[in-house]
Amino acid sequence: MIKKASLLTALSVTAFSGWAQDSNPDTMVVTANRFQQPVNTVLAPTSIVTREDIERWQSQSITDVMSRLPGVDIAQSGGLGSTSSTFIRGTESRHVLVLIDGVPLNTAGISNVPDLSQIPVSLVQRIEYIRGPRSALYGSDAIGGVINIITGRDKPGGEISAGVGSHGYQTYDGSFQQVYDKTKITLGGNYTYTRGFDIDAQDAPRQPDRDGFMSKSLFGSVEQQLTDNLSGFVRGFGYDNRTAYDGYDHYDANYMVDGRPDTRQLYSQNWDTGLRYHQGFYESQLVAGYGRSKDQNYDPSKGRYASSATTDDVKQYTAQWLNTFTVGHGNIGAGVDWQKQKTQAGTGYLDNGYEQHNTGVFLSAMQQFDSVTLEAAARNDDNSNFDNHSTWQTSAAWEFIDGYRIIGSYGTAYKAPTMSQIHSASYGNPDLKPEESKQWEGGFEGLSGPVNWRVTGYRNDIDNLIDSDPHTYRYYNVGEARIKGVEATAQFDTGPLGHQISYDYVDPRNAKTNEVLARRSKQQVKYQLDWQVWDLDWNVAYRYLGTRYDVAVDPTTYSSERVKMGGVSLWDVAVSYPVTSHLTVRGKIANLFDKDYETVYGYETAGREYTLSGSYTF
């Protein structure tokens, strides 16, 4: 992403923050328009989570972090490390683009759903979350929004930490950053383990066991200032996860059970290197990356390479060239993205390995004219599976009274079909087209006394949804969805107390049957209270998850029925205390009132959990 602080000297500073966790007008974001800009100049609803937020909340996973943010609904099949789906503003879980340091997650186009539960929270230095369509800048997947997970550390020094908790939870973490003249080196690692609990999956054969999770991760980077105008970097990270779950019997060619895969082993490694250049009104960045993930599901008693086991082995190669020019009271941006994914035989249940590549070219512009701000972007993607696809978006804001503005936007977005959906001999369709979205949004935001607020209404029409024919089981572009919603956010301080609150109403429906889409809460309320008393730093979080629908499957007859799941109110309490200037101890109670609820029908959640941790900085 391109550093562009000088660009915004021409833009006015207002109170608007888009419900960022860090509401300082000097806070910079890189994800919204692919160049660095103050958060108060971003027209799309934006949330920022820093490492300090994550430590204050004492979050064990990225799913826990994201569940606190506006527009996000998480459906998770159990506890820590279990499979999760992220729904943004009622869109499908496959309609969110997940980036790690600006690079697309390399398994999402294979599994079709980015699983945030598998990305270690220890890697996170910062999360930038943009709501609304962003395909005009990023290409495929960015229908509901974009989540950019930025790794590493943001300042020199070191930190070690350790924690324990319910269900045998334990975690050990360390990170270090040192600056030598013009060279900056960052290193870090983490080990996390939990015995877990019995998720008691109702749609699988009964397995009375603990469904635990273990994760090991490492990251590192070297940054070098080569000249006054040119810098370079090399960075990498990897993780090795093992998750236990309730699996299904696997049958051989003679219809005999030859195993019950109930363990997932995921290896992932990612490397990228790049150059950044800035000179006057022009800035540029060139980045090349490589990633590989190996996702195995197997029966431990049979082994990872038994006939009942599956392996998804994916390699991804990426390149980005991004450019920004300061023009007038704004900027013009242009860039090229190239991506190649290569799979091994067996990936996505396919007998052969396949390869796909995509080249995207985009152009963007932003200008401010007194009280009016205008944005526009357009992009064309040339994909080896479906040729060319173009998207565009535009936004406008008018500050009609000092401190108050109205915002309107329209954008198109798309989701590319996966290689399995195209190439499978049993159910694939080489003629599949991308899923297409058209989204309208309008809202008001302002600063009323101490309250920084925003109210937004939106409508998202999604056509060409890929679904399977109930008779042939082949995939076709047959689905349509119509999503309407309202999002309201506010943040304010009352004395020593800091408040953040959001309300989401979403009506996601199948446009052909008018049926409400599954696993999405109709209403959500999220509230966070922060304050300090006698050096104790408190955080209280409240979430109301409204009613939602799901499908119940009988594991014996495989018959299914639609079920309605009731709403639930959840409270978390976290406190930290600085024993010395270097040593801090923390404690948390999650699900304080031990509510029994599910976000996926038939999969139990953890109930009340306790954690205790300490960290030492140096």
C-alpha positions as CSV (number, residue, x, y, z in Angstrom):
1,M,0.0,0.0,0.0
2,I,1.2,3.5,-0.9
3,K,2.2,6.0,1.8
4,K,0.4,9.2,0.9
5,A,0.4,11.6,3.8
6,S,1.3,14.6,1.6
7,L,-1.9,14.0,-0.5
8,L,-4.3,14.9,2.3
9,T,-2.7,18.3,3.2
10,A,-5.2,19.6,0.7
11,L,-8.2,18.0,2.3
12,S,-10.1,19.5,5.2
13,V,-10.0,17.9,8.6
14,T,-13.5,17.2,10.0
15,A,-14.8,15.1,12.9
16,F,-15.8,12.2,10.7
17,S,-14.3,8.8,11.6
18,G,-16.5,6.1,10.3
19,W,-16.6,4.4,13.7
20,A,-12.9,3.7,13.8
21,Q,-11.7,2.3,17.0
22,D,-9.0,4.9,16.8
23,S,-11.0,8.1,16.0
24,N,-8.0,10.5,15.9
25,P,-8.3,12.5,12.7
26,D,-4.6,11.9,12.1
27,T,-5.1,8.1,12.0
28,M,-4.2,6.8,8.6
29,V,-5.7,3.9,6.6
30,V,-4.5,2.2,3.4
31,T,-7.2,-0.3,2.6
32,A,-10.1,2.0,1.5
33,N,-8.6,3.3,-1.7
34,R,-5.2,1.6,-1.8
35,F,-3.2,4.6,-0.7
36,Q,-2.6,6.0,2.7
37,Q,-5.1,8.6,3.8
38,P,-6.6,10.0,7.1
39,V,-9.6,7.9,8.2
40,N,-11.8,11.0,8.3
41,T,-11.5,11.4,4.5
42,V,-12.7,7.9,3.7
43,L,-16.3,8.0,2.4
44,A,-17.0,4.3,3.0
45,P,-17.9,3.1,6.5
46,T,-14.6,2.1,8.1
47,S,-13.4,0.5,11.3
48,I,-9.9,0.2,12.6
49,V,-8.6,-2.2,15.2
50,T,-5.1,-1.7,16.7
51,R,-3.0,-4.1,18.6
52,E,-3.8,-2.1,21.7
53,D,-7.5,-2.7,21.2
54,I,-6.9,-6.5,20.8
55,E,-4.9,-6.5,24.1
56,R,-7.5,-4.5,25.9
57,W,-10.3,-6.8,24.7
58,Q,-8.1,-9.9,25.4
59,S,-9.3,-11.5,22.2
60,Q,-8.2,-15.1,21.5
61,S,-9.1,-15.0,17.8
62,I,-9.7,-12.8,14.9
63,T,-13.3,-14.0,14.8
64,D,-13.8,-12.6,18.3
65,V,-12.3,-9.3,17.2
66,M,-14.5,-9.0,14.1
67,S,-17.6,-10.0,15.9
68,R,-17.4,-6.7,17.9
69,L,-17.5,-4.5,14.7
70,P,-20.6,-3.1,12.9
71,G,-22.1,-5.1,10.0
72,V,-20.3,-8.3,11.0
73,D,-22.2,-11.5,11.8
74,I,-20.0,-14.6,12.7
75,A,-21.3,-18.2,12.4
76,Q,-18.9,-20.6,14.0
77,S,-19.2,-24.4,14.4
78,G,-17.9,-24.7,17.9
79,G,-15.1,-23.1,19.9
80,L,-11.6,-21.7,19.2
81,G,-10.3,-22.8,15.8
82,S,-13.5,-24.3,14.6
83,T,-14.8,-23.5,11.1
84,S,-16.2,-20.0,10.9
85,S,-18.2,-18.0,8.3
86,T,-18.1,-14.1,8.2
87,F,-21.2,-12.4,6.9
88,I,-20.9,-8.7,6.2
89,R,-24.1,-6.7,5.8
90,G,-26.1,-9.8,5.0
91,T,-24.0,-11.0,2.1
92,E,-22.7,-14.5,1.7
93,S,-19.6,-15.5,3.6
94,R,-17.8,-15.9,0.3
95,H,-18.5,-12.3,-0.5
96,V,-15.9,-10.8,1.8
97,L,-12.3,-10.2,0.6
98,V,-9.7,-11.0,3.2
99,L,-6.2,-9.5,2.7
100,I,-3.1,-10.1,4.7
101,D,-0.7,-7.2,4.2
102,G,-2.7,-6.2,1.2
103,V,-2.4,-9.7,-0.5
104,P,-5.6,-11.8,-1.0
105,L,-5.9,-14.9,1.3
106,N,-4.7,-17.7,-0.9
107,T,-7.2,-20.3,0.1
108,A,-10.4,-18.3,-0.3
109,G,-10.7,-19.0,-4.0
110,I,-10.4,-22.7,-3.4
111,S,-12.5,-23.3,-0.3
112,N,-14.8,-20.5,-1.5
113,V,-15.1,-19.1,2.1
114,P,-12.3,-17.2,3.9
115,D,-12.0,-18.8,7.4
116,L,-10.8,-16.2,9.9
117,S,-10.7,-18.7,12.7
118,Q,-7.5,-20.2,11.3
119,I,-5.5,-16.9,11.1
120,P,-3.6,-16.5,14.4
121,V,-4.5,-13.3,16.2
122,S,-0.9,-13.1,17.4
123,L,0.1,-12.0,13.8
124,V,-2.1,-9.0,13.9
125,Q,-0.7,-5.5,14.4
126,R,-3.8,-3.8,12.9
127,I,-7.0,-4.6,11.1
128,E,-8.7,-2.2,8.6
129,Y,-12.3,-3.1,7.8
130,I,-14.2,-1.4,5.0
131,R,-17.9,-2.0,4.4
132,G,-19.5,-2.0,1.0
133,P,-18.4,-2.9,-2.6
134,R,-14.6,-2.6,-3.4
135,S,-14.3,-4.8,-6.6
136,A,-13.5,-1.6,-8.6
137,L,-10.2,-1.5,-6.6
138,Y,-9.5,-5.1,-5.7
139,G,-11.4,-7.4,-8.1
140,S,-13.2,-10.6,-7.1
141,D,-14.8,-11.3,-3.7
142,A,-15.2,-7.6,-2.5
143,I,-19.0,-7.6,-2.5
144,G,-19.8,-7.1,1.2
145,G,-16.5,-5.6,2.3
146,V,-12.8,-5.9,2.7
147,I,-10.8,-7.0,5.8
148,N,-7.1,-6.2,5.7
149,I,-5.0,-7.9,8.4
150,I,-1.7,-6.1,8.8
151,T,1.0,-8.1,10.5
152,G,4.1,-7.3,12.5
153,R,4.8,-4.6,15.1
154,D,4.4,-0.8,14.9
155,K,7.2,0.3,17.2
156,P,10.7,-0.8,18.3
157,G,11.1,-2.9,21.4
158,G,10.1,-6.4,22.6
159,E,7.2,-8.1,24.4
160,I,6.7,-11.6,25.8
161,S,3.4,-12.8,27.2
162,A,1.7,-15.9,28.5
163,G,-1.9,-16.9,29.3
164,V,-4.0,-19.6,30.7
165,G,-7.8,-20.2,30.7
166,S,-10.8,-22.5,30.6
167,H,-10.8,-25.8,28.7
168,G,-7.0,-26.1,29.2
169,Y,-6.3,-23.0,27.2
170,Q,-2.7,-21.8,27.2
171,T,-0.9,-19.3,25.0
172,Y,2.7,-18.1,24.8
173,D,3.8,-15.1,22.6
174,G,6.9,-13.1,21.9
175,S,7.8,-10.3,19.4
176,F,10.8,-8.1,18.9
177,Q,11.7,-5.1,16.7
178,Q,15.1,-3.4,16.5
179,V,16.2,-0.5,14.3
180,Y,19.9,-0.5,13.2
181,D,20.6,2.8,11.4
182,K,18.4,2.5,8.2
183,T,17.5,-1.2,8.8
184,K,14.4,-2.4,10.8
185,I,14.1,-6.0,11.8
186,T,10.9,-7.5,13.3
187,L,10.5,-11.1,14.6
188,G,7.7,-12.8,16.5
189,G,6.1,-16.2,17.3
190,N,3.2,-17.8,19.1
191,Y,2.0,-21.1,20.5
192,T,-1.7,-21.6,21.5
193,Y,-3.4,-24.7,22.7
194,T,-6.8,-25.6,24.1
195,R,-8.3,-29.0,24.9
196,G,-11.6,-27.5,23.8
197,F,-15.0,-29.0,24.6
198,D,-17.5,-31.3,23.0
199,I,-19.3,-29.4,20.3
200,D,-21.9,-32.2,20.0
201,A,-22.6,-31.7,16.3
202,Q,-26.2,-32.7,15.7
203,D,-25.8,-33.4,12.0
204,A,-22.9,-35.8,12.4
205,P,-22.6,-39.2,14.1
206,R,-22.2,-38.8,17.8
207,Q,-18.6,-38.3,18.9
208,P,-18.4,-37.7,22.7
209,D,-14.9,-36.1,22.8
210,R,-13.2,-32.8,23.2
211,D,-12.8,-30.8,20.0
212,G,-9.5,-29.0,20.7
213,F,-7.2,-26.7,18.8
214,M,-3.5,-26.0,18.5
215,S,-1.6,-23.3,16.6
216,K,2.0,-22.5,16.1
217,S,3.0,-19.3,14.2
218,L,6.1,-17.3,13.2
219,F,6.5,-14.0,11.4
220,G,9.4,-11.7,10.5
221,S,10.4,-8.8,8.3
222,V,13.4,-6.7,7.3
223,E,12.9,-3.1,6.0
224,Q,15.7,-1.1,4.5
225,Q,15.8,2.6,3.6
226,L,17.9,2.5,0.5
227,T,17.9,6.2,-0.4
228,D,15.9,9.2,0.7
229,N,13.2,8.3,-1.8
230,L,13.5,4.5,-2.0
231,S,13.0,1.7,0.5
232,G,12.6,-2.0,0.3
233,F,11.3,-4.8,2.5
234,V,11.1,-8.6,2.8
235,R,8.6,-10.2,5.1
236,G,7.1,-13.6,5.8
237,F,4.8,-15.5,8.1
238,G,3.6,-19.0,8.6
239,Y,1.3,-21.0,10.8
240,D,0.6,-24.7,11.6
241,N,-2.9,-25.4,13.0
242,R,-4.6,-28.6,14.1
243,T,-8.3,-28.7,14.8
244,A,-10.5,-31.5,16.1
245,Y,-14.2,-31.6,15.0
246,D,-17.1,-34.0,14.7
247,G,-16.7,-35.7,11.3
248,Y,-18.7,-37.9,9.0
249,D,-18.1,-41.6,8.0
250,H,-16.3,-42.0,4.7
251,Y,-17.2,-44.9,2.4
252,D,-15.0,-46.8,0.0
253,A,-16.0,-48.1,-3.5
254,N,-17.8,-51.1,-1.9
255,Y,-19.9,-48.7,0.4
256,M,-17.9,-49.9,3.4
257,V,-16.8,-47.4,6.1
258,D,-13.1,-46.9,5.7
259,G,-12.6,-43.9,8.1
260,R,-14.2,-40.9,9.9
261,P,-12.1,-37.8,9.2
262,D,-12.4,-35.6,12.3
263,T,-9.0,-33.8,12.4
264,R,-7.9,-30.8,10.3
265,Q,-4.2,-29.9,9.8
266,L,-3.6,-26.6,8.1
267,Y,-0.1,-25.4,7.1
268,S,0.3,-21.9,5.6
269,Q,3.3,-19.9,4.6
270,N,3.4,-16.5,2.9
271,W,6.3,-14.4,1.6
272,D,6.5,-11.0,-0.1
273,T,9.1,-8.5,-1.0
274,G,8.8,-5.0,-2.5
275,L,10.1,-1.5,-3.2
276,R,8.5,1.8,-2.2
277,Y,9.4,5.0,-4.0
278,H,8.2,8.6,-3.4
279,Q,9.3,11.8,-5.1
280,G,7.3,15.0,-4.8
281,F,3.7,14.5,-6.1
282,Y,4.4,10.8,-7.2
283,E,4.5,7.6,-5.2
284,S,4.8,4.0,-6.3
285,Q,5.0,0.6,-4.8
286,L,6.0,-2.7,-6.4
287,V,5.3,-6.0,-4.5
288,A,5.8,-9.6,-5.4
289,G,4.5,-12.4,-3.2
290,Y,4.3,-16.2,-2.8
291,G,2.0,-18.3,-0.6
292,R,1.3,-21.9,-0.1
293,S,-1.4,-23.6,2.0
294,K,-1.8,-27.3,2.7
295,D,-5.2,-28.2,4.3
296,Q,-5.6,-31.9,5.3
297,N,-8.7,-33.5,6.8
298,Y,-8.2,-37.1,8.1
299,D,-9.0,-39.9,10.6
300,P,-6.0,-40.0,13.0
301,S,-6.4,-43.8,13.3
302,K,-6.0,-44.2,9.5
303,G,-3.4,-41.5,8.8
304,R,-3.2,-38.3,6.6
305,Y,-2.8,-40.2,3.3
306,A,-5.5,-42.8,3.7
307,S,-8.3,-43.1,1.2
308,S,-10.7,-41.4,3.5
309,A,-8.4,-38.3,3.9
310,T,-8.5,-35.2,1.7
311,T,-5.8,-32.7,0.9
312,D,-6.1,-29.2,-0.6
313,D,-2.7,-28.0,-1.7
314,V,-2.6,-24.5,-3.2
315,K,0.2,-22.3,-4.3
316,Q,-0.4,-18.6,-5.0
317,Y,1.9,-16.1,-6.8
318,T,1.0,-12.4,-6.8
319,A,2.4,-9.1,-8.0
320,Q,1.1,-5.5,-7.5
321,W,2.2,-2.2,-9.0
322,L,0.5,0.7,-7.4
323,N,0.9,4.4,-8.3
324,T,-0.5,7.6,-6.9
325,F,-0.3,11.2,-8.3
326,T,-1.2,14.3,-6.3
327,V,-3.5,16.3,-8.6
328,G,-5.4,19.4,-7.6
329,H,-7.2,18.9,-4.2
330,G,-6.9,15.1,-4.4
331,N,-5.2,12.4,-6.3
332,I,-5.3,10.0,-9.2
333,G,-4.4,6.4,-8.6
334,A,-3.6,3.6,-11.0
335,G,-2.4,0.0,-10.6
336,V,-2.0,-3.5,-11.9
337,D,-2.6,-6.7,-10.0
338,W,-1.5,-10.1,-11.2
339,Q,-2.4,-13.4,-9.4
340,K,-1.8,-17.0,-10.3
341,Q,-3.1,-20.0,-8.3
342,K,-2.0,-23.5,-8.8
343,T,-3.5,-26.6,-7.2
344,Q,-2.3,-30.1,-6.7
345,A,-4.3,-33.2,-7.6
346,G,-7.0,-33.9,-4.9
347,T,-7.6,-30.2,-4.2
348,G,-11.3,-29.4,-4.1
349,Y,-12.0,-33.2,-4.7
350,L,-10.6,-32.9,-8.2
351,D,-8.6,-35.7,-9.7
352,N,-6.2,-33.3,-11.4
353,G,-4.4,-30.2,-10.5
354,Y,-5.4,-26.9,-12.2
355,E,-4.1,-23.4,-12.7
356,Q,-5.8,-20.1,-13.0
357,H,-4.5,-16.6,-13.4
358,N,-6.0,-13.1,-13.3
359,T,-4.7,-9.7,-14.3
360,G,-6.5,-6.6,-13.1
361,V,-6.0,-3.0,-14.1
362,F,-7.7,-0.2,-12.1
363,L,-7.9,3.6,-12.1
364,S,-9.2,5.7,-9.2
365,A,-9.6,9.4,-8.4
366,M,-10.5,11.6,-5.5
367,Q,-11.1,15.3,-5.4
368,Q,-12.4,17.8,-2.9
369,F,-14.2,21.1,-3.9
370,D,-14.8,23.2,-0.8
371,S,-17.6,21.2,1.0
372,V,-18.0,18.5,-1.7
373,T,-15.8,15.4,-1.9
374,L,-16.0,13.0,-5.0
375,E,-14.5,9.6,-5.4
376,A,-14.6,7.2,-8.4
377,A,-12.9,4.0,-9.4
378,A,-13.0,1.5,-12.3
379,R,-11.4,-1.8,-13.0
380,N,-11.1,-4.6,-15.5
381,D,-10.1,-8.1,-14.7
382,D,-8.9,-10.6,-17.3
383,N,-9.4,-14.1,-15.9
384,S,-8.3,-17.4,-17.5
385,N,-11.7,-19.0,-16.6
386,F,-14.2,-16.4,-17.6
387,D,-12.4,-13.8,-19.8
388,N,-13.0,-10.1,-18.9
389,H,-15.1,-8.6,-16.2
390,S,-15.4,-4.8,-15.4
391,T,-16.6,-3.1,-12.2
392,W,-16.9,0.5,-11.1
393,Q,-18.0,2.6,-8.2
394,T,-18.5,6.2,-7.3
395,S,-19.2,8.2,-4.1
396,A,-20.0,11.8,-3.1
397,A,-20.1,13.6,0.1
398,W,-21.5,17.1,0.9
399,E,-20.8,18.9,4.2
400,F,-24.0,21.0,4.1
401,I,-23.4,22.3,7.7
402,D,-20.0,22.5,9.4
403,G,-19.5,19.1,11.1
404,Y,-22.4,17.4,9.2
405,R,-22.4,15.7,5.9
406,I,-24.5,13.6,3.6
407,I,-22.9,10.7,1.7
408,G,-24.2,8.7,-1.3
409,S,-22.5,5.9,-3.3
410,Y,-23.1,3.3,-5.9
411,G,-20.9,0.4,-6.8
412,T,-20.7,-2.9,-8.7
413,A,-18.8,-5.9,-7.5
414,Y,-18.4,-9.6,-8.3
415,K,-17.3,-13.0,-7.1
416,A,-15.4,-15.4,-9.4
417,P,-16.4,-19.1,-9.5
418,T,-13.9,-21.5,-7.9
419,M,-11.8,-24.0,-9.8
420,S,-13.9,-26.8,-8.3
421,Q,-17.2,-25.3,-9.6
422,I,-15.7,-25.0,-13.1
423,H,-13.6,-28.1,-13.5
424,S,-15.3,-30.9,-11.5
425,A,-16.3,-33.8,-13.8
426,S,-19.3,-34.6,-11.5
427,Y,-20.7,-31.2,-10.8
428,G,-18.6,-28.5,-12.5
429,N,-19.7,-26.1,-15.2
430,P,-17.1,-24.5,-17.5
431,D,-19.7,-21.9,-18.6
432,L,-20.2,-20.4,-15.1
433,K,-20.2,-16.6,-15.0
434,P,-19.1,-14.5,-12.0
435,E,-21.7,-13.6,-9.3
436,E,-22.6,-9.9,-9.8
437,S,-23.6,-7.2,-7.3
438,K,-25.1,-3.7,-7.5
439,Q,-25.2,-1.7,-4.3
440,W,-26.7,1.6,-3.4
441,E,-25.9,3.4,-0.1
442,G,-26.8,6.7,1.4
443,G,-26.3,8.2,4.9
444,F,-25.6,11.0,7.2
445,E,-22.8,11.6,9.7
446,G,-21.8,14.3,12.0
447,L,-20.5,15.5,15.4
448,S,-23.4,16.5,17.7
449,G,-21.9,17.7,21.0
450,P,-19.6,14.8,22.2
451,V,-21.3,12.2,19.9
452,N,-19.6,11.2,16.7
453,W,-22.3,9.3,14.7
454,R,-23.3,7.9,11.4
455,V,-26.5,6.4,10.0
456,T,-26.5,4.5,6.7
457,G,-29.1,2.7,4.6
458,Y,-28.2,0.4,1.8
459,R,-29.5,-2.0,-0.8
460,N,-27.5,-4.8,-2.5
461,D,-28.9,-6.7,-5.5
462,I,-26.8,-9.8,-6.3
463,D,-27.5,-11.8,-9.5
464,N,-26.0,-14.9,-11.1
465,L,-25.5,-16.5,-7.7
466,I,-23.9,-19.9,-8.2
467,D,-26.0,-22.8,-6.9
468,S,-26.3,-26.5,-7.7
469,D,-29.2,-28.0,-9.6
470,P,-31.2,-30.4,-7.3
471,H,-31.4,-33.0,-10.0
472,T,-28.1,-32.9,-11.8
473,Y,-26.1,-31.5,-8.9
474,R,-24.2,-29.3,-11.4
475,Y,-23.5,-25.7,-10.7
476,Y,-25.4,-23.0,-12.6
477,N,-25.9,-19.2,-12.3
478,V,-29.5,-19.5,-11.0
479,G,-29.7,-17.6,-7.7
480,E,-30.6,-14.0,-6.9
481,A,-30.5,-12.1,-3.6
482,R,-31.9,-8.8,-2.4
483,I,-30.4,-7.4,0.7
484,K,-31.7,-4.2,2.5
485,G,-30.3,-2.8,5.7
486,V,-29.7,0.0,8.1
487,E,-26.5,0.6,10.0
488,A,-26.1,3.2,12.8
489,T,-22.9,3.8,14.8
490,A,-21.9,6.3,17.5
491,Q,-18.9,6.9,19.8
492,F,-18.6,9.4,22.6
493,D,-16.9,10.1,25.9
494,T,-18.6,10.9,29.2
495,G,-15.9,12.0,31.6
496,P,-13.5,9.0,32.0
497,L,-15.9,6.6,30.2
498,G,-15.6,5.9,26.5
499,H,-18.6,4.5,24.7
500,Q,-19.0,2.8,21.3
501,I,-22.3,1.5,20.0
502,S,-23.7,0.1,16.8
503,Y,-27.0,-1.1,15.6
504,D,-27.6,-3.3,12.5
505,Y,-30.8,-4.2,10.8
506,V,-30.5,-6.4,7.8
507,D,-33.1,-8.1,5.6
508,P,-31.3,-10.7,3.4
509,R,-33.6,-12.6,1.1
510,N,-33.6,-15.0,-1.8
511,A,-35.1,-12.8,-4.5
512,K,-36.9,-15.7,-6.1
513,T,-38.4,-17.4,-3.1
514,N,-38.5,-14.4,-0.7
515,E,-36.9,-16.7,1.9
516,V,-34.6,-15.1,4.5
517,L,-31.0,-16.2,4.0
518,A,-29.6,-18.5,6.6
519,R,-27.3,-17.8,9.5
520,R,-27.7,-14.1,9.5
521,S,-29.1,-12.2,12.5
522,K,-32.0,-9.8,11.6
523,Q,-30.8,-7.4,14.2
524,Q,-27.6,-6.8,16.1
525,V,-26.7,-4.4,18.9
526,K,-23.0,-4.0,19.9
527,Y,-21.8,-1.8,22.8
528,Q,-18.4,-1.3,24.3
529,L,-17.5,0.6,27.5
530,D,-13.9,1.6,28.4
531,W,-12.7,3.3,31.5
532,Q,-9.8,3.5,33.9
533,V,-10.2,3.4,37.7
534,W,-7.2,3.3,40.0
535,D,-4.9,2.2,37.2
536,L,-7.3,-0.6,36.3
537,D,-8.2,-0.5,32.6
538,W,-11.7,-2.0,32.1
539,N,-13.5,-3.1,29.0
540,V,-17.2,-4.2,29.0
541,A,-18.6,-5.5,25.8
542,Y,-22.3,-6.3,25.1
543,R,-23.7,-8.0,22.0
544,Y,-27.3,-8.8,21.1
545,L,-27.6,-11.3,18.3
546,G,-31.1,-11.3,16.9
547,T,-33.1,-14.2,15.5
548,R,-31.7,-16.1,12.5
549,Y,-32.6,-19.1,10.4
550,D,-30.6,-22.3,9.7
551,V,-31.1,-25.8,8.3
552,A,-31.3,-28.8,10.5
553,V,-30.0,-32.1,8.9
554,D,-30.8,-35.6,10.2
555,P,-27.5,-37.5,10.1
556,T,-29.3,-40.8,9.6
557,T,-31.9,-40.0,6.9
558,Y,-30.2,-36.8,5.6
559,S,-33.6,-35.1,5.6
560,S,-33.5,-31.4,6.3
561,E,-35.8,-28.8,7.7
562,R,-35.6,-25.0,8.2
563,V,-35.3,-23.9,11.8
564,K,-35.6,-20.5,13.6
565,M,-33.0,-19.7,16.2
566,G,-33.8,-17.3,19.0
567,G,-31.8,-14.2,19.9
568,V,-29.2,-13.9,22.7
569,S,-27.5,-11.2,24.8
570,L,-23.9,-11.7,25.6
571,W,-21.6,-9.8,28.0
572,D,-17.8,-9.9,28.2
573,V,-15.7,-8.2,31.0
574,A,-12.0,-7.7,30.7
575,V,-9.6,-5.8,33.1
576,S,-5.9,-5.1,33.0
577,Y,-3.5,-3.7,35.6
578,P,0.0,-2.4,35.1
579,V,2.0,-3.9,37.9
580,T,5.1,-1.9,36.7
581,S,5.9,0.2,33.7
582,H,6.9,-3.1,31.9
583,L,4.7,-5.7,33.5
584,T,0.9,-5.9,32.9
585,V,-1.5,-8.6,34.1
586,R,-4.9,-9.2,32.5
587,G,-8.1,-11.1,33.2
588,K,-11.3,-11.7,31.3
589,I,-14.7,-13.4,31.6
590,A,-16.3,-14.2,28.3
591,N,-20.0,-14.9,28.2
592,L,-20.4,-13.6,31.7
593,F,-23.9,-15.0,32.3
594,D,-23.1,-18.4,30.7
595,K,-25.8,-18.1,28.0
596,D,-26.5,-21.3,26.0
597,Y,-26.7,-20.3,22.4
598,E,-25.6,-21.4,18.9
599,T,-24.6,-19.5,15.8
600,V,-24.7,-22.7,13.7
601,Y,-27.6,-24.9,14.4
602,G,-26.6,-28.1,16.3
603,Y,-23.1,-26.9,17.2
604,E,-22.6,-25.9,20.9
605,T,-20.7,-22.8,21.9
606,A,-18.3,-22.5,24.8
607,G,-20.4,-21.0,27.5
608,R,-18.7,-19.0,30.2
609,E,-14.9,-18.9,29.9
610,Y,-12.1,-17.4,32.0
611,T,-8.6,-16.3,31.0
612,L,-5.6,-14.9,32.9
613,S,-2.5,-13.5,31.2
614,G,0.6,-11.4,31.7
615,S,2.9,-9.5,29.4
616,Y,6.3,-8.0,29.8
617,T,7.7,-5.3,27.5
618,F,11.3,-4.3,27.1
